Amino acid sequence: MTVTHATFTLERTYPATPAGVFAAWADPAAKARWFAAGGEHELDFRVGGREINRAYADGDGTSLIFESWYRDIVADSRIVYTSSLYGGDELATVSLTTVELAPADGGTLLTLTEQATFLDGREDPGWRRQGTGDWLDALGAELRRGPRERATGERPS
């Protein structure tokens, strides 16, 4: 039985206003495009609301369930949530994440800080940092989509 604690901060600058970045986080259809990666996704974006993403691991079919509860939301500025990751029935990670949005260079600087507890080697802090970076990059691709692409689900060219 092991416990590993880790904290990391990631930054991204996006060519959209803080309101545009916030909207891509708050809208269930937009969030599913950049965050869910083909899994089942539910989003109730409000203080006290829940988000859940269900996927299945390659190979053995083990379910991966990432569940978050929104604790603080300040429109266009800040999002704070707590999360749990389960592999099958086993709890792998519990975390607290803060997302800050600030105007920067005609766009938005997003700063994400995650404080996590990793249990019994079921997830590695490096995997979490990499995966979080990947979906922040996917958020950037979502923000580059035009209105027609968002309406039809097409990818940007």
TAPE-V997883 format. One record per pair of residues at least 12 apart in sequence whose ideal C-beta (glycine too) atoms are under 10 Angstrom apart, sorted by the first residue. I is the first residue (numbers start at 1). J is the second residue. D is the distance in Angstrom with one decimal. If there is no record, write none. Layout:
# TAPE-V997883
i=<I,I>
j=<J,J>
d=<D,D>
This chain:
# TAPE-V997883
i=<1,1,1,2,2,2,2,2,3,3,3,3,4,4,4,4,4,4,4,4,4,4,5,5,5,5,5,6,6,6,6,6,6,6,6,6,6,6,6,7,7,7,7,7,7,7,8,8,8,8,8,8,8,8,8,8,8,9,9,9,9,9,9,9,10,10,10,10,10,10,10,10,10,10,10,11,11,11,11,11,11,11,11,12,12,12,12,12,12,12,12,12,12,12,12,13,13,13,13,13,13,13,13,13,14,14,14,14,14,14,14,14,14,14,14,14,15,15,15,15,15,15,15,16,16,16,16,16,16,16,16,16,16,17,17,17,17,17,17,17,18,18,18,18,18,18,18,18,18,18,18,18,19,19,19,19,19,20,20,20,20,20,21,21,21,21,21,21,21,21,21,21,21,22,22,22,22,22,22,22,22,22,22,22,22,23,23,23,24,24,24,24,24,24,25,25,25,25,25,25,25,25,25,26,26,26,26,26,26,26,26,27,27,27,27,28,28,28,28,28,28,29,29,29,29,29,30,30,30,30,30,30,31,31,31,31,31,31,31,32,33,33,33,33,33,33,33,33,33,34,34,34,34,34,34,34,34,34,34,35,35,35,35,35,35,35,35,36,36,36,36,36,36,36,36,37,37,37,37,37,37,38,38,39,39,39,39,39,39,39,39,39,40,40,40,40,40,40,40,41,41,41,41,42,42,43,43,44,44,45,45,45,45,46,46,47,47,47,47,47,47,47,47,48,48,48,48,49,49,49,49,49,49,50,50,50,50,50,51,51,51,51,51,51,51,52,52,52,52,52,52,53,53,53,53,53,53,54,54,54,57,57,60,61,62,62,62,62,62,63,63,63,63,64,64,64,64,64,64,65,65,65,65,65,65,65,66,66,66,66,66,66,66,66,67,67,67,67,67,68,68,68,68,68,68,68,69,69,69,69,70,71,71,71,72,73,74,74,75,76,76,76,76,77,77,77,77,78,78,78,78,78,79,79,79,79,79,79,79,80,80,80,80,80,80,81,81,81,81,81,82,82,82,82,82,83,83,83,83,83,85,85,85,85,85,85,85,86,87,87,88,90,90,90,91,91,91,91,92,92,92,92,92,92,92,92,92,92,93,93,93,93,93,93,93,93,93,93,93,94,94,94,94,94,95,95,95,95,95,95,95,96,96,96,96,96,97,97,97,97,97,97,98,98,98,98,98,99,99,99,99,99,100,100,107,108,110,110,110,112,112,112,112,114,114,114,116,116,116,141,141,142,142,143,144,144>
j=<119,120,121,118,119,120,121,122,117,118,119,120,93,116,117,118,119,120,121,123,124,125,115,116,117,118,125,93,95,114,115,116,117,118,124,125,126,128,129,95,96,113,114,115,116,125,112,113,114,115,116,125,126,128,129,132,133,98,100,111,112,113,114,129,99,110,111,112,113,114,129,132,133,136,137,100,104,109,110,111,112,113,136,107,108,109,110,111,112,133,136,137,139,140,143,102,104,105,106,107,108,109,110,140,101,104,107,108,109,110,136,139,140,142,143,144,105,106,107,108,140,143,144,101,106,107,108,110,139,140,142,143,144,76,101,103,106,107,108,143,75,76,77,100,101,102,103,104,107,108,109,110,75,76,77,101,108,76,101,107,108,143,76,99,101,107,108,109,110,139,140,142,143,45,73,74,75,76,77,78,79,99,101,108,110,75,76,143,139,140,142,143,145,150,43,45,73,79,99,101,110,139,142,43,45,46,70,73,75,76,79,43,45,142,150,41,42,43,44,45,51,41,43,150,151,153,43,139,142,143,145,150,43,45,51,53,135,139,142,53,138,139,141,142,145,149,150,153,155,135,136,137,138,139,140,141,142,143,145,51,53,66,135,136,138,139,142,51,52,53,54,55,66,135,138,53,55,131,134,135,138,55,56,52,53,54,55,56,63,64,65,66,52,53,54,55,56,63,65,53,54,55,66,54,67,68,70,69,70,70,73,79,81,70,73,69,70,71,72,73,74,80,81,69,70,71,73,68,69,70,71,73,81,67,68,69,70,81,66,67,68,69,70,81,83,65,66,67,68,69,84,65,66,67,68,83,85,66,67,86,87,88,88,88,86,87,88,89,90,86,87,88,89,85,86,87,88,92,123,84,85,86,87,88,89,92,83,84,85,86,92,93,95,131,82,83,84,85,86,81,82,83,84,85,95,97,81,82,83,84,82,96,97,98,98,99,100,101,101,101,102,103,108,99,100,101,102,98,99,100,101,102,97,98,99,100,101,110,112,96,97,98,99,100,113,95,96,97,98,99,94,95,96,97,115,95,96,97,114,116,116,118,119,122,123,128,131,122,122,123,122,119,120,122,117,119,120,122,116,117,118,119,120,121,122,123,124,128,114,116,117,118,119,122,123,124,125,127,128,115,116,117,118,119,114,115,116,117,118,128,132,113,114,115,116,117,112,113,114,115,116,132,111,112,113,114,115,111,112,113,114,136,112,113,143,143,136,139,140,132,133,135,136,128,129,132,128,129,132,155,156,155,156,156,156,157>
d=<8.2,5.9,9.7,8.3,7.5,5.6,6.0,9.7,6.1,7.3,6.2,8.0,9.5,8.5,7.5,4.3,8.1,9.3,8.0,9.1,8.3,6.4,7.7,7.3,5.8,7.6,8.7,9.6,9.1,8.2,7.8,5.5,8.4,6.6,9.1,3.7,8.7,7.5,8.0,9.6,9.5,7.0,6.9,4.7,7.4,9.0,8.6,7.4,5.8,8.7,8.3,7.3,9.3,7.8,4.9,7.8,9.3,9.3,9.9,6.5,6.9,4.6,7.9,9.7,9.9,8.3,7.6,4.9,8.1,8.2,7.3,6.2,5.7,6.0,10.0,9.5,9.6,6.4,6.7,5.2,7.6,9.8,8.8,9.8,8.6,7.7,4.9,8.5,8.0,8.5,4.9,7.5,7.4,6.3,9.8,9.9,5.7,6.5,9.6,5.8,7.0,5.3,7.6,8.9,9.1,9.0,5.3,5.0,8.2,6.5,9.2,7.3,5.6,9.5,5.1,8.7,9.0,7.4,4.6,8.3,8.4,6.9,7.2,9.9,9.7,5.9,5.9,9.9,9.7,9.0,9.5,4.6,8.6,7.8,9.1,7.5,9.0,7.4,6.3,9.9,9.0,4.4,6.7,9.6,4.2,6.9,6.1,9.2,8.9,4.8,8.9,8.8,7.8,4.7,9.7,8.8,8.8,9.0,9.7,8.8,7.4,6.5,8.1,9.1,5.5,8.5,4.7,9.5,6.2,7.5,9.5,9.6,6.7,9.8,8.9,9.2,6.2,4.7,7.7,9.3,7.8,9.2,6.1,8.7,9.8,9.5,8.7,9.5,6.2,9.7,5.4,5.9,9.2,9.3,9.2,7.3,9.4,6.4,7.4,8.9,9.4,7.7,9.7,8.2,4.6,9.0,10.0,8.2,8.4,9.8,8.7,8.3,8.0,9.8,9.1,7.6,7.8,4.3,8.5,7.4,9.1,9.6,9.1,8.1,9.7,8.6,9.6,9.0,6.0,9.2,8.7,7.0,5.4,7.7,7.8,9.5,10.0,8.9,8.7,8.7,8.0,9.5,8.9,5.7,8.2,9.8,8.3,7.2,9.3,6.4,8.9,8.9,4.1,4.8,8.5,6.9,4.1,8.6,9.4,8.5,6.7,9.2,5.5,9.9,7.2,7.7,9.0,9.8,9.9,5.4,8.9,7.9,9.6,9.3,9.8,8.2,7.0,9.6,8.7,7.7,7.8,7.1,9.8,9.4,5.2,5.3,3.5,7.8,9.6,7.8,9.3,8.6,7.8,7.2,4.2,7.6,9.7,9.9,9.5,5.2,7.8,9.3,9.6,8.7,9.5,9.2,9.5,9.5,7.9,6.6,7.3,8.7,9.8,6.4,6.9,9.4,5.7,6.9,6.5,5.5,9.9,9.2,9.9,7.3,6.8,8.2,9.7,9.0,7.4,4.9,9.9,8.6,9.2,6.7,6.9,5.6,7.6,9.5,8.2,7.2,4.5,8.0,7.3,7.5,8.4,6.7,7.2,4.8,7.6,10.0,10.0,7.4,4.5,7.9,8.5,9.8,9.6,8.0,9.1,9.7,7.2,8.8,9.1,9.5,9.6,5.7,4.8,9.6,9.2,7.6,7.7,6.0,8.8,7.1,7.2,5.9,8.4,8.7,9.8,7.9,7.3,4.5,8.4,8.8,9.6,9.8,6.4,7.6,5.2,8.0,9.7,8.9,10.0,9.7,9.3,6.5,5.3,8.0,7.7,4.5,6.7,4.3,8.0,9.8,8.9,7.8,6.2,5.3,7.7,8.9,8.7,8.2,9.6,9.5,8.4,9.8,9.5,9.1,9.7,6.3,9.9,9.7,9.1,9.5,7.2,5.7,7.9,7.1,6.8,5.6,7.1,9.7,8.0,7.5,4.3,8.3,8.1,9.9,9.2,7.4,7.1,5.0,7.6,9.5,9.8,8.8,7.8,5.5,8.4,8.2,7.4,6.9,5.4,7.7,10.0,5.0,8.0,6.5,8.6,8.5,9.1,9.2,9.5,8.1,6.2,8.3,10.0,9.0,5.7,7.8,9.7,8.2,7.8,6.1,9.7,5.9,8.8,7.8,10.0,9.8,7.1,6.0,7.9,8.9,3.5,4.4,9.9,9.6,9.8,5.5,6.7,5.4,6.8,7.3,4.9,9.8,9.0,9.7,6.8,9.7,7.0,5.0,8.8,7.7,5.4,6.4,3.8,7.1,9.0,7.8,9.8,8.7,7.2,4.9,7.8,9.4,6.5,7.1,4.6,7.8,8.5,8.4,8.2,7.3,5.0,8.0,8.6,7.4,5.1,8.2,9.5,9.6,7.8,8.0,8.9,8.7,7.0,7.8,9.2,6.8,9.2,9.9,6.7,7.2,8.1,6.6,6.3,9.5,10.0,7.6,6.4,9.8,8.8,9.5,4.9,9.8>
